[in-house]
Amino acid sequence: MKHVSVGDGTLVESDSPEGASFSLTEEPSTDRRAITVASVPDAVAEIAERVSRWPIAAAVCDDVLRAFDPRMATRAGIVTESLAYSTLQAGPEFARWLSERGPATVPALPDPVVSARDGDALYVWFNRAARHNAFSTDARAALLEALEVARLDPSVTELVLCGNGPSFCSGGDLAEFGTFDDPASAHLARTRYSPALVLDEITARLGRSCRAEVHGRVLGSGLEMMAFCGHVSAHCDTVFGLPELTLGLIPGAGGTVSVTRRIGRWRTAYLVLSGATIDAATALEWGLVDAVA
């Protein structure tokens, strides 16, 4: 087993699994600090290359994950994450990604989120199927409006979050990245209008009756919001990942809180720093989801 940590732009060996960013092994392991890979040397080389390409985002990710205690208040974790995210939005790695992406236009898609009441249950669907339900500003506003019903109406005793089309939610709509007025205003928008905080509040009331039913691509913000739900069931075709590092960013929709609570900071760090995706069976083994259908 090899224990590795993020240094200043490099991946360095660590003395212990507890102090490491994560550990890599070629043997099956139930230790949530460890990830089983086909080849430890190959995995270390690949992750080291990514860390060297995005050293600032990698170091900030490691800092944020180490700063969060799963027992601490959700809002404190969300605020810490968002401040770090805004710092990276003002940094050179995100600027480089924006330059490489070039100009982009966000398509206008009607009804980005739809909802329906069935007795005491409220069903909410992401509804930008043509974009694999990529999460946009208008989708966030529509989701918050739908969730407000479950938050304020005590007669709602079940919330089910789903996605129409081929995927549950493939993460933030990349065409929209970089359109914020400034990093400080972006921080206020993320923390004052946060689906993560609302889902956390609803889960505190409903427990396992706040459910996510996921399929297809569950990436970035889609994974981060899903993990706040009290119970998650995944179709066997589901693919999970946190790809934000390639933008020079970290998870910014609450994932350093929600994903860490489900699988620990070590495997969360691995998902971000490696860019690897995992299948539904691995997600179940890790505790990222509660059932696979």
N, C-alpha and C positions, 0 to 999 in steps of 0.2 A: 504494500500500500504506500502511495506517495502523497505526502501532505504538501500543498502549495498555497501560497499567499500572493496577493497583489502588492508589488513594491511600487516604486516611482517609475512607472512605465515598463516594468518588467514583471515576469512571473518568477517568484523565488520559492525555494524549498522552506518548509516550516517544520518546527520540531515536533508538533503534536497535532492531532486531529481537532482538538478543541480550539486551538489558537489559529488554525489554518483557515483560509477562505473556503476550502473544501479539500477532500481527499479523493484520490483516484485509485481504483483497484481493478484487477482483471477477474476477481472472484466474486460470486454472489454475496451481497451484504445487506443486512437489514439496518445497519447503522446509518441514521439520517445525515451524518456528516460525510458519508462516502457515496461515490457514484461508480457503478460498474461500467467499464468501457472495454472495447475489444483489445486495445493496445494502449497501455499507460504512456509509453514514450511518444507514440503518435498523437495522443490526446494532449499531452503537455505541449508538444511542439505547435499544434494547431491553436491552442488557447494562448500560448505565449505570443504567437504572431498577431492574434487579435488584440491582445493587451498592448502590444507595441504600436499597433496602428491607432488605437483609441485609448491612449494611456490616461488621459484626464477622466473620461467617462468611466473607465474601469476602476480607477482609484476612488472616485466619488461613489460609485456603486458599492464598493467594498466598505467605505466609510459609513454610508447610510445603513447598510444591512447590519453592521456591527453595532451601530448606535441604537437600533430598535430592539427593545425587549418585548416579546410577544404578550407579556402581562400588562404592558403600559396602555394608556388610553389610546384608542384608535386615532382621535383627532391629532394628538401629539405626533404620532407616526406619519400621518398624512401631511401635516405642516412641514415636518423635517424633510420628507421626500420631495414636496413641492418646491421648497426653497432650494434644494440641491438641483432639482430639474431646471428651475429658472436660471441658476448659475450656469448650467451647461447650455441652456438656450442662448446665453450671451457669449459662449466660448467658441474657440476656433474649430473644434471638431464638428460641431453642428453647422457652423458656417460653411465648412468644406463640403459637408453633405448637401446642403442647400445649393451650393454652386454646382456640384456634380449633377444634382437632379434637374436643375434648370427650372424655367417657368412651368407652372401647372395650374390647371383649372379644376375646381371642385364641381362635379356634375350636380345639377339640381334634380333631386329625386324626391317625389312627394311622399308624405307619410313615412318618415324614417323610422318611426316606432309606432306600433299599433297595440291596442289593448282591448280586452273584453272581460266582462264579469260573468261568472257562472256560479250562481249561488253565493257562497261565502269565499269563493276562490277568484283571484284576479290573475289573468294571464296577460303577459307582456311579451311582445315579439319585436326583436330587431327586424327592420323591414327594408333594408337596402340590399336586396338579394343580388342585384347586378354587380355590386362591389363587395361581395362576400360579407355584407353587413359591416363594412369598415365604419368606424365610429367617427362621426363628424360633430361640429358644433350644434347643428340643428338636431342631430340625433340625441345629443346630450340634453338639450332643452326638452325634447319630446319625452325622453326617458324619465327625466325628473318630474315632469308633469304627470306621467302615468304612475310613478312610484309614490307621488304625494297622496294618491287615493289610499294606497295600502298603509302609508305612514299615519294618516289622520283619521281613517275610518276604522273603528274597532270591530266592525262587523266583518271586515276582511280578515279571515283566519288562515288563508293560504295564498301565497304569491308564487307564481311559476314564471321564470324568465327563460325565454326560448329565442330561436332565430329562424326566420323564414328563408327558404332557399338552400343553397349547398353548404352553408356554414353558419355557425352560431354567431361569431363575431371575429373578424380577422385583424382586429386592432385599429389604431387610429388611421384615418384616411390620409395617406401620405401627401396627397395633393394639397391638403390644408395646412400642413406643417410650415411654420415660418410666417404665418399670416397674422400673428399676434401683434398688438401695438408696441409692446415692450415687455421684457421679462418680468418686471414688477407687477404690471397689470395682469399678466398671464397667471402669476402666482395667486393673486386675489381671485381671479375667475375660477381656478382649479379648486381652491379651498372653500369659496363661498357657494359654489354651485357644483357640488361633488356627489355624483351617484354613489361613490364608495361609502361616504358617510351615511347616506340615506339607507343603502342596503345593509350596512352594519347595524343601524338603528332598527330596521325592520326585522333582521335576523335575531336581534336581542329580544324582540317581542314574540316572534313566531317560531324561533328555533328551526328545526328540520322542516317545518312547513313553509319556510322561505327557500324555494328550490330553484335550481338551474338545471335545465335539460339541454345538453350541448352535443354538437355534432360537427363534422367537417373541421374547418380551421378555427382553432381557439387560440388566438395569438394576442400578445400585447395587452391592450386595455380590455379586450374580451376575456382573457384569462384572469386578469386582475379583478374585474368586477364579479365574474363567476365565483371566485374563491371567497368572496364575502358572504355567499349564500350558505344557509345552514345545512343544505344537502345538495350534492351535485351528482347527477347521473349522466354518463357519457355513452354515446353510441360507439360501437367498436371501431368505427372508422376515424375517430377523432384524433387530431394532431394538436399538441400543445407546445407553446414556445414563447419566449420573451426576446424578441429580436431588436430591442431598442439600441443596443450598443453600436450597431452599424450606422446609426444616425448621429452618433456622438452623444447619446442620451441614456437615461436609465428609465425603468418603469415609472410612469407618472400618473397612473390612474388608481393608485393605492396598492399596487402589487408588492411593494417592499413590506407592507403590513399584512395583506391578506394571504399572499402566497407563502410568506415566511411563517405565518401562523399554521399553515397546513403542512408544509414540508421542511421547515427549518431554514435558517439563513444560508447554510452550506449548499444545499441543492438549489435554492433560489439563486445564489451567486453563480453556480455552475450553469444554470439555464441562461443567465444573462451573459456571462463572460464567454461561454462556448458558442452561444447561438444555436445550440442543439435543440431539436424537437424531440418530444417523447410521445409514445403511443398511449392508447387508453389503458392497456394492461400495466404499463409502467406507472402511469398516473395513479392507478388504483393501488398498486404496491406501495407507492410513496405516500399515499394519503391525500393527493391533490384532488381526487374525486372519491366519491363514496360508493358508487356502483357503476357497472358497465353492462349495457344492454346489447 
